Amino acid sequence: MQPARTSDPRRRLGARGERLAREHLQRAGYVLLECNVRSRRGEIDIVALGHGALVFCEVKTRLAGGRSGPAGPLEAIGQAKQRRLRVLAREWLSNRPDARPDADVLRFDAIGVTLDASGKLSSLEHLEAAF
C-alpha cells in the first residue's frame, strides 16, 4: 500500500499525509480495503471498513503556515471533489459487488492532516460523514 516515491514535493507531502491517515484509521479500528484506487475519473485515497460502515475517505494535507489555497486541509474538499468521489465510489462498488460484508452504511469521510515545517504531524482531523 505504499505510494510510489517521487521527487515532487507536493506528492511527497500528500503521500505523507495519506500514510498518517491510514495509520490513524487502523488505530481507530478500521480495516483498510484499498488505498490510492485510480481510474480514469480520478482517485479514491482510502477505502476502509469499520464501525458498521464502508468508508470512502478523502485525505488532504497542508503545511502549517502555508500561504496558498484554503486555510485548512478540509476546506480544500469542495463540491466538485465531493461529486467526483461519489462517482468513483459508485464505480468501485460496481466493480466489487461483494465488497460490503459487514457494512450497514456507506459513508464519505474526510481527513485533514497538517504538518509543521519539519514534516512532523501538527494536527489530524477525521470528519466522519463529511459529505
Order of alpha helices (4+ residues) and beta strands (2+ residues): alpha-beta-beta-beta-alpha-beta-beta
